[in-house]
Amino acid sequence: MEQFKGQARLPEFAVPKSYDIRLKPDLTACKFGGSVAIDLDIVADTRFIVLNAAKLSVNAGSVSFTQRDSSKVFNPSKVEIFEEDGILVMEFEETLPLGLAVLAIGFEGILNDNMKGFYRSTYEHNGEKKNMAVTQFEPVDARQCFPCWDEPACKATFKITLEDVPSELVALSNMPVVEEKVNGHLKTVSYLESPIMSTYLVAIVVGLFDYVEDHTSDGVKVRVYCQVGKENQGKFALHVAVKTLELYKEYFAVPYSLPKLDMVAIPDFSAGAMENYGLVTYRETALLFDDQHSAASSKQNVTITVAHELAHQWFGNLVTMEWWTHLWLNEGFATWVSYLATESLFPEWKIWTQFLDESTEGLRLDGLEESHPIEVEVNHAGEVDEIFDAISYTKGASVIRMLQNYLGAECFQRSLASYIKKHAYSNTKTEDLWASLEEGSGEPVNKLMNSWTQQKGYPVVSVKVIDQKLEFDQTQFLSSGSQGDGQWIVPITLCCGSYDVRKSFLLKTKSETIDIKEFLGCSIAETESASTCNKNKTLCSWIKINVDQAGFYRVKYDEKLATALRNAIQNKHLSATDRFGILDDSYALSMARQLSFASLLTLLAAYREELEYTVLSNLISISRKLARIAADAVPHLLDLMNQFFIGLLKHSAEKLGWQPKAGESHLDAMLRGQILTTLALFGHDLTIDEANRRFHAFLDDRNTPLLPPDIRKSAYVAVMQRVTQSSRAGYDSLLRVYRESDQSEEKNRILGSLASCPDPDIILEVLNFLLTSEVRNQDVIFGLAVSSKGRETAWTWLKDNWEQISKTWGSGFLITHFVSAIVSPLASFEKVEEVDEFFKAHPNPAITRTLKQSIERVQINAKWVQSVQGEKDLTDVLKE
């Protein structure tokens, strides 16, 4: 039996064909019993059957292996679960016959409270606390509910029966109900057999729910289930789901493959949502939208999340990755397609411009030496959780966008449709996708893309102009400022002086030189003059590389080109996506100490009149990070720095004001809250005074028009800026609002504001509050957004409470949020050693990768602080 321990994959001598699962959940005792009969094909000689099981007790006497042809029954001589590997090994006295057989197993388990496997979630009904039973199997936790071949490639069909379900409860699974037998207070519910699918997509939900319902034009029944009394909050997601299913049917040229789609809001849920086939589960905030209490950003979040999960019904569920190495095929694609759907439903949201925020997240993580390739080796089930990150999701989506941009939208769509048709109900690897795209486009996609998916990182392309020639040079970009040795095939796009003429070429070598006149049909002006450029198209004042930021790389311009682009930003000649790109690349180059802090501030000044949501949103985020670095590097300049940042936002703040305007755009509604929050964090007294006035009106009347949902968080953050241990009324009032609200969104808004307080004693109180039963385990991460003055307090608190944190969140991806949120903002070399020593003494395999990344970020911060301290002209630049 020992030979099967420590293996990445299950042995292949048995292939599951179908499962007949019977489960009996007990919501009072929080446990379940069950049995499974698995139709198997024995394809190689063996005395062993090895499958997955974890945290289950298996009744050895209930295990039998029955040959299909002869009905001969084999009973195992030994049955053992190896918890560390999540495997169940059965040894038989004789070699098992080849061919079809049925393996029957009886088992019991606990309805845990860890939000994985078969677990319990709590809700209140008529003032009484109740349990519901929910599954969350991705990536590797179906084995906690029933013994199975818990690997994506081991697809089978599933027949599910739930027994002894209280008759007043709703019981859902992937497929529609085929039979319901009520016996007094209990019922038995059986479901249609599913199509062939992977174990991680099996799902069950048992609880008390209301629902809203609609149908697609081709008759698919769509329902949104939520807690009793909240059904109206499901209507928006229902509308999005119906429209999205119809859109995908057309885009993928394959209809949705099940007769129904249920979407359920779960009060306790660790991820944002889960794409279970035909039964998609969500956090409440990712599915419910309340016209009275939800912000515009929530509407957008619900749309993108629903579109993402429904994309999986094709990309992931119908066509499934062969192994977790190819997770990005699921997540990168669902992320990219969700933006495609959102753009179609709400074009006014300019969602592809907003996509740059996603892309930036991928660029930030992939700029670390401790990043990983898109296709990452997974050698043990325990490693899978950590790759559900910005590489698989956002770098994956960005690389797809870059490829679509290169191949053309129509050809790309056609090739995707043929890929889905060809591989429906089976498993694929990355190269299968490249093969379909290659076939459809005639381009060498495999060769083009391998450098992007099989090595970590991305290039920074340095561009110089010498004698009317452009010199391009690529090197691997690393935020640490180190030299990497990666090389890519880079799709370079560029335009000169206007967007009328765009040119492109593939940079296949380390460097290349092009003649500007020959390639672009113009010359670059020796002195910046916008009017010269406009009147005389043969003379151009600026050149922009990576037009509209369609490529997943950064650009570093020589001083002359950079100055010309700064002027073009000031003169409003560049698109929003290009303004975003120049800002983001410059920030990254400054962090890597390839551009001075002073030069970055000079560039920021060109954005004073910026009004575009996505650009301003990034400007805000960058300003906050720069203020943190300045607080450590040049504390004597912090007031001046804050005044500079307030000045940058003044124009947009005055334009937007506090009160929503009739008919204003969705983007303005989202922007207002971000700007006001940031002004409060920078200590802008007028903003803080007005926020407090409105907050007090809100305390007197929760329906006051003075504090609509879009600016509530701004007010809460502003209130916390003046809270101290001796003046804590604002904090106590916010806790009261938290306790009185039954809206998950409102509770998260408050949690996300409390730790912005500058008083370390209050921050400690907030962090301790997070560990109480008043905060659901899934929501703790919102409270970890600690002010720069509270970083040390937070780090000490993490160490003091590590045992409890590890015990509660220790094996899921939520534990990684604790580490990255609290460790990453630290900024000294002493802290690097301290963090390293602490985690060596308290190891946890679930955080290995995240910890290395967080420590690297601390080192990057420390080097940046050191570099800024060496800049002598910073005071003059700021004053200017």
N, C-alpha and C positions, 0 to 999 in steps of 0.2 A: 504493500500500500504506500509506503514511504516514497516510492519512485515518482509519484504524481504530485508531490509537494513542490512549491516554488516554481511551477511552470507558468509561462505567460498565457498559454492557451490550453483548452481541454484536449485530451487525445481524441483522435478521429475514428475510433473503431465502431462507434454507434452514432447514427444520424436520426434525430427526432423528426417525426412527420406530423403528428398532431397530439394535442393535449386535451384531456377531459378533466377539468378542474372543478372540485366541489369545495366551497369554503363556508364556514359557519362563524361569522364575526360576532363576538359578544361585547357590545358597547358599554356594558356596565362593569364587567370584570376586566375590560381592556385586554382581551386575548382572543385568539381564534384557533379553530381546528380545521382540518381539511384533508382531502385526499386527491391524488392526481393519478390518472392512468395515461401513460405516454406511449403512443404507437411509435415503435423504433424500427430502424433497419440496421441490423448488425452487419457491417461490411468488411470486418477483418477478424481473424481468430483472436479471442480474448477470454480470460476468466474474470475480467474486471468490467464494471461499468462505472464511469467517472462522470459526474455532472456537478452542477453548482447548487449549494445550499448554504445558508448562513443564518445564524441566530434562530434556527428552528430546532425542535427536538423531533427526531424521526423515530418512529416506532419500528424497530428492526423486525418484529414479528409480522408487521403489515406489508413488508416488502416482498413482492413476488415478480418473477419473470416468466411470462407464458408465451410459448412458441405459437405462432398463428396457425401453422399447418397442422401440427399434431396435438395442440392443446396441452403439451407437456409443460408442467410447472417446475421452475427452478427456484429454490430459496437460497439466499446468500448465506455463506458461512460466517461472514463478518461484515458489519456496516459501521462506518465511522465518518464523522464530519471533521474536517480540518479547518477550523475557524479562520486561521490566519490567511489561508488561500481561498476561503469560501467554497470549498469543494466537499462533495459527498462521495465516498468511495465504497463500492460494494464488491466483495470478493466471493466468487462461486467456486465450488469444489471441482467442477468440470468446465471444459471449454464450451462457451455458449454457441448454439447453432447459428449459422449465417442466415440472413433473411429477416422477414418481418416478425415482430413480437410485441407484446404489451408489457411495460414495466409499471407496476402499481406500487404506490408509496403512501402511507398515512403519516401525518405530521401535525405538530402544534406550534403556535408562536404567540408572541406578545404584540398587541397593538401599541407600538412604542410612541414616544413623543419626540423623536428625532427628525421628523419630516422626511423620512426615507423608508423604502420598503412599504409594508402595510402598516399605516400609522394612524394615530388619532389626532383629530383637530377639535378644538372646543369652540362653542358658540353659546349665546344666551337666547332663550326663548321664554317669553313671559316671565322674565326675571330669574329664570332657572338656568344654571350652567349645564350644558349637555355635550355629549361626544358625538362626533361623526367619524366614520372610517374612510380613509383615503389611501390611494397608492401613489408612490413616486418611485419609479423603477430605474429611470435613466440616471447614471450610466449602468450600474451593475448591482441593482438591488431587487430585481424580480426574485432573486434567490432567497431574499428574506421573507417572501410570501409563499412560495411553493418551489420544490426542487425542480430544476430545469437546466437546459443547456443555455446559459445566460450570456450568449455572445451574439453580436448583430448578425453574423453569417448563418447562425443556426435557425433559419426561419421555419415556421410551422404554422398549422391552423390551431385555433383555440376555441374550445366549447366551455362556457363557464356557467356554473349554477351556484347561486347564493342561498343558503338555508337558514332558517330561524331568524329571518329579518323582521323586526317589529313592523306590523302591517301599516302603520301610519307613515313610515319613512319612505323616501325615494331611494331606489337602488338602481344604479347605472353601471353599465360596462361599455366596451367598445361597440358592441352590436345592439340592434333593437331587441326588446324582450320577445321571446317566442312563446313563453308560458309563465303564468303567475298563479300559484295555488295558495289561497288564503286558508289558514287553519286557526281560527280564533284570533288571538293577538299577534300571531306570527304568520309569515308567508315564505314560500320558496319561489325564487325567481330564476328562470332559465333564459339564456340568450342564444340567438342564432350563432352558428359557427362562423368564426371570422375568416377572412381571406388569409393567405400565407403572410406572416409578419414576424418581426423580431420580438423577443421577450420584453425588451425594455419599453415597448409601446403598449403592452397590456395594461388595462386600467379598470379600477373599481372605485365607486364612490357610494357611500351609504349615509344618508342624513336627511334632515328636514329642510326642504327647499320649495321656493316658488319659482316659476319660470315664465319667460315670454317666448313666443314662437313665431316663426315665419318659414317660407319655403323659397328655394331658388326657382328660376323659371323652368328648370327641368325636373322639379319635384323633390329635391333633397330637403328633408325636414331639418330645420336648424333651430335649436333652442339655447337660451342662456338661462342657467340656473343660478340662483343666489339665495341668501338668507331671507326668511319670511319677512315680507314688508319692504324689501329692497328691489322688487322686480322691475320697477320703472327705471332704476339705474342700469338695467341691462339692455335697454332699448337701443342705445347708441351702438354698442358692440354688436348687437344683432344685425343692425343695418349694415355695419362695416363687413360682417362675416358673409352675409348673403351676396353683397356686391363683389366681395373679394373672391368667393368661390366661383362666381360667374366669370370674373376677369381671368382667373388662373386656368379655368377650363379652356378658354380661348387661347391664352398665351402658350400653355403647354400642349395644346391640341389633344388633350386627354381629359375626359370628364373625371370629376371626383368619384372615387371608387367605392364608397360605402352608401347605404341608403339613408343614413342620418348623420348629423354632426351635433354633438352636445358640447357646450362650453360652460364650465362650472367655476364659480368664485369660491375659493377655499380660504377660511380665515387664517390658517397656519400653513405657510407654503414657503419653502426655502428659496426657490428660484423666482423668476418673474412669471414664467408659465411653462407648461410642458405639453408637447404635441401629441400625446397619446392618440392612436388611430381612432377617430370618431368620437373621442371623449377627451377634449382638451381641458386641462386644469390650469387655473390662474390664481395668483394673488388677487385679493379684492381690488387693489389699486390699479391692476393691469387690465381689468375687465369692466369695472363699474364706473359710470360717469353720472354725476348728479348735477343738474343744471344750477341748483342753488349753491352747492358747496365745492364744486370741482373747478380747478384752474384750467386755463386754455392748454397748458402744458400736459395736463392729464388727458385731455381729449386726444392730443397728439400721441401720447404714450400708449393709450388704449388702441388707437388705430394701427400704429406700427407693430405693437405686440400681437394683436389679432392677425394682422397680415403675415407676420413672421411665422406664427404657429400654423396657420393654414397653408403657407408655402411648404411646410414640412410634410403635409399630407401627400404631396408629390415627391418633394426632395427630402428623402429621409425615410418616409413610411412606405411609399410605393417602390421607390428605388433607394436602397439602404447601403451605407458604407460597409465595406467588408470587415473592417476592424477599426478601432478607435484612432489609429494613425491617420485615418481619412475623415476624422470628425469634421474637418473644415468643409468637406463636401456638403454636409448637412447645414452647418451653422453659417458658413460664409455665404452660401447661396440663399438661405432663408433670410439673412440680413439684407443682402442686396435686393432680392425680389420684394421684400416688404416695403422698401423705398419706392420701387417701381409701382406697386399697388397704391401706396399712399399718394404718390404724384398723380395717379389717374383719378383717385377719389377726391383729392383736395389740392388742385394745382396751385391755388393761391397761397399755400403754405411754403412754396419754394423748397420742397423737401430735399431736392438734390443739392441745393446749396447747403442746407443744414447737414447733409451727409458728411460734409467736411469735418464736422465735430466728431463723428464716428471715426473717420479716417485718421484724424489726429491722435485719437486714443491708441489706435494700432501703431502709428509712427512712434509715439512716446514709449510704448512697451518694447517695440522692436529696435529701439535705439540703445537698448541695454545689452551688455555683453552676456547677461544671464537670460536673454530671450531664448526662443526655440524656433525651429523651422515650422512652417505651416503643417507640413507632414512630419509628425513627431513620433519617434518610436515609443510604443507603450508596452512595457514588459511585465506589468502586473496590474491587476484590477485597481489596486490602491493608488495608482498614478493617474488614473483617468480624470478625476475631479479637477485637477490643477490645470488641465489644458482647455477647460471651458473658459477661455480668457479672450483678451482683445486680439490675440493673434488668430485664433480659429474663427472668431466672429468678424472683427472689423478689418484686420489685414486681409483675411479671406475675402470679404466683401469688396475691399478696395482693389485687390488684384483682379477680381472678376470685372469690376467696373473699368479698370484699365484695359483689360482684354476686349471687353465689349466695345469700348471706345476705338480700339485698334481694328477690330474685325468689322465693325458696323452693326447697328442694332438689328437689322432684318436678318442678316446671315446668322447672327448669334442666336436669335430666337428660333429660327428654323433648325439649327443644329441641336439646340437644347431639347426641342420637341422630339427630335429623332432619337436623342439619347434616352429620354424617358420612355418612349415607346419600346425601344430595343431592350432596356434593362428592367422593365416593370416587373414587380414581384421577385426581383433578385438583388444581388449585392454587387457593388462596384468599387473600384479603386480610382484614384485620381487620373491614372493614365487612360481609363475608359472614357472619361469626360473629354480629355484632350483629343482622343481618337475621333470622337463624334464631331468636335469643333474643327479638327483638321480636315475631316472628310467634307464638312459643309462649307469650309472657307478656302481650301486649297493652300492655306498658310501652314508653316511648320510649327504648329502650336506647342507641341510637346517640347521641342527644342527651346522655343521662346520662353515657356513658362517654368521649366524645371529650375532655372536659377532663382525664381521667385518663391517656389514652394518647397524646394529641397534644401535650401540653405537659409539660415536665419539672417535677419538684418535687411538693409536696403542701402542704396547709394546716396551720397550727396554729389550732385553734379556741379563742379566749379566752372564758371564761365567768365572768360576774359575777352576784351576786344583789343586787338593789336593790328594797326594798319588795315582797318576795314575787314579784318578776318576775325571770326569767332572761334576761340579755342575752348573745347569741352574736355573736362577731365573727371572721371568718376573714381571715388574711393568709398569704402564702406563708412557710413555715418555712425558714430557712437557718441552718446550724450556725455560720456566720460572724457571725451577729447582724445581718446586713444586711437591708434590706427588699426582698422580691421583689414582683413585680406580678401573680403568677398568681391566678386565681380558679376555684373548682371548684363543681360541684353535689355537696354533701356529704351522705351519708346519716347523719343524726344519730340515735343511739339513746341512750336514757337511762332510768335507774331511780332511785327515790327511797326510801332507807331499807330496801329489801328488793328481792329479785328477783321478787316476786310480780307486780308490774305493770311492764311495759316499754313505753315509748312510743317512737315514731320519727317523724321528719319529714325532708324534704329542705331543706337550707339552700341556696337557689338564688341568694341575693344576698350581698353582703359582710357584712351584719349582720341580725339579727332578734331580736325580744323576745317571750317567751311568759309568760303568767300561770301561775305554778306550780300554783295550786289548780285552775284551769280545765283545764289540760293534764294534770296528774299526779294530781289529786284529793287533794292533800295540801299542807301548808305546811312550809316549812323552819324547823326549831327555831332560836331565837335563840341558845340555848346548847346545847352538845353534851351530849346525854344519851341513851345507847343505850337505856336502859330506857324512857324516855318514848316513844321511837320504836317500841319493840316492843309496848308496851301499847296505845298510841294511834296507829293507822295513819294518822290524819289529820295527825299531826305527825312530820316525819322529820328525822333528824339529819344525813343525808348525801345527796348527789346524785352519781351516777357517769355520766359521758358516755362514749360509745363503748363500750357494754357488751360485755364479753368481747373487746375489741380487734378487733372484726370489720371496722372501717373503717381504711383506710390514711391516717391523719392523726394529729396529736398534739393534746393538749388542755392548755390552761393555765388553771388555776383561780385565782380571786381568793383572798386569804389565808384568808378565812372558810371557803370550801368546801374549800380544801387542808387546813386544820387538821382539819376534820370527817372528811375521808377518811383522814388519818394516824391519827386515833383509831379509825376503823372497821377499819383494817389491824391495829392493836394489839389490838382487841377481836375479831378474827377474823370480821368480818361480810362480807368481800368474797371473791369467787371468786379462784382462783389466776390466771386470765387477767387479771382487773382489778388484782390486786396487782402483777402483772408490768407492766401498762400504765402504772400510776401511777409506778412506779419508773423505767421506761424513758423516759417523757415528761419526768420531772423531771431525769433525767441529761442528756437532750438540751437542755433549756431552760437548764441550768446551763452546758453547753458553749457555748451561744449567748449566755451572759452575761445571760439574762433571769431567772435564779434564782441567788441567791448560793450559793457553795460551802458556807457554814455551814448554810443552809436545807436543802441536799441531804443533808448529814451528819445533820441532825436527823431527816429523813425516813427515812434508812437505819436509824437506831436503832430504828424501829418494826418492823423485820424481824428482830429478834433471835431470835424463836422460830419463824422460817420453817422449814418442813420439805419443802415442795413442790419437786420436782426443777427444773422450768423456772424458777421464781422464784429459787431459790437459785443456779442456774447463771448467771442474769443478774446477780444481786447480786455474785457472785464476779467476773464479767467487769468489771463497773462498778468494784468495789473496786480491782482491779488497775490500771485506767486512772486512777482518781483518785490512787492512790499514785504513779503516774508524774508526774502533773501536780504533786502536792505536792512530789515530789523536786526539781523544777525551781523551783517557786514559793516554798516555805517549807521548805527542807531541815532547818531547826532543829526543825520539828514532825514530821519523818518518823517518828521512833520512836513518838511519841504516836499518830500516825495509824495506824501498823502495829498498835499495841496495840488501837486502836479496831476495826480490821477483824478482828483475831483474835477479839475479843470478840463480834463479830457472828456468827462461824461456830462459836463454842464449843458452843452448844446442839446444833446438828446434828452436829458432829464427835463429841461425847460419845455421842450417841444411836447413831450409826453404828459407831463404833469402827474398828479396823483389820481385824478378821477378818469375812469374809462369814458371815451367819447362815443357817441352813437355811431354805429356803422364802422368803427375802427377795425383794422385788420387783426387777425389771429396773432400775427407776429408782433404787432405793437403791444397787444395784451400780454404776451410772454415777456417782451423786453422790459416793460415798465417795472415788473417785479424784480428782475435781475439788476436793473440800474439802481433802484431805490435800496435794495439790499446792500449793494456794493458801496453806495454813498454812506450808508449807516456804518458799515465796517471800517470805512476810512475816516470815521469820526465827524461827518458833516452835521453840524449842530442843527441846522434848519430842518434837515431830513429827520433826524432823531426826534426833534420836538414835535413835528407834525405827525410822525408815526405814533408817538405816545398819546397825542390827542385823539387820534382815530382809534387806537387800541382801547382807550377808556370808554369811548362811545360804544365800541363793540362789546365790552364787558357789561354795559348797561342794557344793550339790545343786540342779540346775536344776529339779527336780520338787518342791521343798519347798512344803508348803501355806502357808508363811509369806509367800510373795509371789505370790499369784494374779494373772492377767493384768490384772484391773481396777485394781490398785494399783501395778503395776510402774512406770508412768510417774511416779507420785508419788514412789516410792523413788528413781528415777533423778534426778529434779529435786532432791530433798533432798540426795542425794550430791553433786551439782554445786555446791550452795550453799557447801560447805566446801573445794572444790578451789581451789588456788592454784598458781602456777608452782613453788613450793617444796614443795607438798604435793599431789601429783597422782595418788596411787594410785587414787582413785575414778574419775578420768577414764580412766586406763589400763585399769582393770577393765571399764568400760563399753565401751571400744573393743574389748576382747577378746570380750565378749558379742556385740557387733555383728558381728565377723568370724566368730564361730563359728555364728551363727544363719543358717538358710536361710528364715526366715519374714519376708516383706516387712513384716508388721505390727510385728514385734519390732524390725526395723531402723529403721522409721519412728519408733517410740516412742523409741528411743535418740537418733536424729537430732533429734527434737523437744525433747530434754532438755538436750543438751550446751551450747547457747549461753545457757542460763539462768544460767550461772556468772557471779558478779559480777566475776571477774578479767579485765580486758581482754586480757591476754596470752594467756590460755587461749582466750578468744573468737576471737582472731586465728587461733590454731591450728585451732580448730573450723572456721572459715570456709575456711581453706586446705584442710582435709581434704575439705570439700564438693566441691572442684574436682578431686579425685583420681579415679582410675578405680575406687576402692572404693565410690563412691556413684553409683548410676544417675542419669542426667540428670533423669529424672522426679521423683526423690526429694529433690533439692537444696533445694527450697522448704521442706521440713519443718525443715531446719537453720537457717532464717533467723529463728527466733523468739528474738531477741537480748534479753538483760536490759537494763534502762535504763542500767546502767553501761557497757554495751558499744556504745551507739548510735554514738558518735563513731568508735570503732574500725571498726564495720561500714561506716559511710559512707566512711571513708578506704579500706577494703578494696575497696568497690564501685568507687571511682574508679580504684584501682590495677589492678584486674582487669577493667575494663569491656570492654577489647578482646576478651579471651578469652570473657567472658560473652556479649557480643554475637555473637561468632562461633558459639558453641555453641547458644545459646537465642534468637538474635536475631530470628527471624521468627514465633515462635509465641506463645501467650498466657503461657507460662511466664516469659518475659522480664519481663512486667508484674508478676509476683510479686516479682521481685528489687527492682524500683523501689518498689512500694507497701510491701513489708515493711521496707525499710531507710530509705526517705526519710520515709514518713508519721509515724513516731514522733518525728522531730526536732521541736524546740520553740522555735526562736528566729528573730527576723527576719533575723539575719545569715545563718543557714542557708538561708533562702528565696533570698537573692541568690546564695549559693554554689552551690546546687543548680541554679538557673536558668542561671547562667554555665557550669557544667560541661556540662550537656546541650545548651546552644546550641553548644558547641564539639564535642560528640559526639552529633549528632542520630541518632535511629532512629525512622522513621515508625511502627513497631509499638507504640511506647509513648507516642505523642503525648497521647492522652486520659488515660491512667493517670498520666503525669507531671504534667499540669495538676491532676489531682485530688489527687495526693500533695503538690504544692506548696501547694495550698489547705489541705490538712490541717495542714501545718506552720504556716501562718499562723494557723489556728484555734487550734492548741495554744499558739502564742506569745501570742495575745491573751488566751487563758484564763489562762495563767500570770500575765500582767500584772494581770489582774482579781483573781485570788486574792491576789496580793501586796498589793492595796489593801484587803483585808478585815481590819479591825482586831479583830473579835471572835472570830476563828477559834480562838485558843488557849483562850479561855473555853468556847466551844461544845464543843471536843474534850474538855476536862477534865470538863465536865459529862456 
